Every structure is written in C-alpha cells, then in structure tokens.
Amino acid sequence: MNATAFPKMKVFHFISGDLWAGAETMAFNLLRRLKGYSDLDLSVILLNEGRLADELRNSGLTVHVIDERRYSFWEIVRRIRAILRSSPPQLIHSHRYKENILAILAAGPGGSINLIATQHGLPEFAGKKPPFAVRFKSGVNFHILSRYFTKTVAVSGDVRNFLVNHCAFHKENVEVIHNGIEIPNAMPPKGGIGLFVIGSSGRLFQVKDYPLMVDIARTIADLDEENIRFELAGEGPERSTLEALIQRYELRNRFVLNGHQDNMDTFYQGLDLYLNTSVHEGIPMTILEALARGLPVIAPAVGGIREIIENGVEGFLINGRHPHDFAEKCLFLRENKELRERMSKSARYKAEQAFSAERMAESYFRLYCRTSLPSRFGCLNNSASISHVN
C-alpha cells in the first residue's frame, strides 16, 4: 500500500527555547531531519523567541511561541491546550523538566496522546550535594517521567543506568538514543606549524569545570612550553571566576576567552586538539562537533563520554581530575603528529558512523512508530519514504 493511503502521525515537540545549548542543538538537528519523513506531521511549541525559533522557522517547521515571560504558567497551559484541540496529536515529545509538566497537563486524562521525553543528561550538581530545592525538582521530574510517560529517551547508557538503578524507572520504558549532528564537510588540516592550539567550547557553568582547563594551561606553562595556547568559546556565570584565575596564573597570553561564537566552524578550524573537562556529561554535542571536524579529543572518563571516545583511538580518556594527567596527554599529542593524524581520521569516521543526525532521526522515528499504533499510520512499512536534508 502506498504511504499516502495512511494518515500522517501528528507529533508536537515541547521545548523552552530560552537557550542555544546542547539540548537545543540536538532538538534542532532532530526536527530538521524528521521533517523529511513523509509519515510525520511535525509542530513545535516553544516558550521563548530566540535562535531556536528562528532556525526552526527557516527550516520550514510549524512553530508556536507562547512567551513564558508574558504569560502565567496556567495561561501557557490553556493556550497549549487550545493549539492541541485545533490540531490533535498522537504524540508529544518534551525536552526538559518544565516542558515535561506541560506535556502532562496539556495531554489531559484518557491516555489518547502518547508522551515521550528526552533526558539530555543528569542534574548539574558539579560533584557537590545540591540544595534541597534542586533535589526536589529533580525528584519530581523523574517521578513524572517514570509514571506518566510512555518512553523516556536517555541520550547515553550511563543516563539510562542512573534512571533505572537510582530513580525506579522500569528498564523497558527507557531507551538509549545517542545524540547526532549534521556532519560537515571534511576540514582541511591546520598545518601544524608554529602555535599549537588546544580548545574547548560550552556554557561557562560549574559542571563544565573550566577552572580545571585553566589549571591544565598553568601546568603546561610551568613546563616552559611557549608555543601552546588555550582557547575557550562560550559565555556563562563562571566567566569572572575564569578571568580571575587567568590573571592570577599570569596566563593572559596563553589562555583566551573567546566568548560567544556565531561561527563555530571558524573556531574549530583554528584548533589542533579538543579538550573537555566536565564533571559529568550525557552525550556532549561539542565533542561530537569536534570529532566530525577531525579533532582528537582529550576528556575525563565520565558519563556518556566513555560511549563516544575509545581511549587511544579518537583521543584519550583521563581517569581522575589531576591537571598533570591532562597536560601530559596534551603534550604527548603535540609531539606525535602521526598519531594525531590517525586519531583525526578515526574521529571523523566515528562521527559519521555512530553520531550523525540522520542516524539519530531514524531511531526516534522508529520509536514514535512503536509507541503510536504503526498499523494505523503505516510508518514502519514506509520508513524509506524520506526526503534527505542537505
């Protein structure tokens, strides 16, 4: 039977849209790819105008913005319900704590709308005992997901194990789908002459532990390594802390805070090596972006990073958080151009084979079908009917 004989599955995504960070990048990549599936009718509800709203509209997606700065919580619920009544979905896919609550309230009783949520990582406790309010919020979120949602998608096996082993999720209700990115054209080699640049990017939040990156730079500087520079792209509340450390360690000529970057390709193209220092990660989009551009990665052996990097193949995983251990591997790769080139090829290959947006979208599409009566929509039989996104 032709795919046109079946009705399309209506899917709404709920996303805050207040930031442009890892979760928003992942959601954009996913929605842009899913738009090419002829069996899906996609709409997005955002709580904020911003880059995500603009990018989604430019990709031809239907976007409803209900500004959370303008409306009360219950007015937001009322407006979402009105949108859903005018275009009833079979499935709602939400992406964060607030959106998870809105999904339940908007779907209402009766169970006619399936609920799926993506758990993008674990609570950002930065290795410290969190305040009661943070623990309470996380507890409520996990209770909601485990009790009321058809499926929770964990972006890594590490996140899935946490939900099952510590938050009373039934393992059959948690599915692992790794994040994916659009694979860019291969990046020309930097050249390797003169300055060796080690870089990182992300929100300047405690969980990223960028002070460790400054300590690594200080360790290398103490070894009188003149031709190594560190660059960090991103903004956030930890900037003043980092500026103070850079000044205290006299690293102003060795450590550059680049701030927000609109053109990340230019940033990555200026690097020889990518460094991550996070306390915990799900599947960090920035590491995937670095791999796709052929950059070897040095990162701590924590969270979902262990599912991306094979130690000694695409880079190095570091046990513990001693700056000397990170500095040692940075210097080792600086001195071994042949190994860097092998790791560069492996990094690019890993991104293409395991972490493409196309692969991620196919996994989500099949999940949607399994949870939304595929016989009614015919989606599993017609999944080849996909228009490719360039």
Buried (B, 14 or more C-beta within 10 A) or exposed (E): EEBEEBEBBBBBBBBBBBBBBBBBBBBBBBBBBBBBBBBBBBBBBBBBBBBBBEBBEEBEBBBBBBEBEEBEEEEBBBBBBEBBEEEEBBBBBBBBBBBBBBBBBBBEEEEEBBBBBBBBBBBBBBEEEBEEEEEEBBEEBBEBBBEBBBBBBBBBBBBBBBBBEEBEBEEEBBBBBBBBBBBBEEBEEBEEEEEBBBBBBBBBBBBBBBBBBBBBBBBBBEEEBEEBBBBBBBBBEBBEBBBEBBEEBEBEEBBBBBEEBEEBEEBBEBBBBBBBBBBBBBBBBBBBBBBBBBBBBBBBEBBBBBBBBEEEBBBBBBEEBBBEBBBBBBBEBBEEEEEBBBBBEBBBBBBBEBBBBBBBBBBBBBBBBBBBEBEEBBBEBBBEBBEEBE
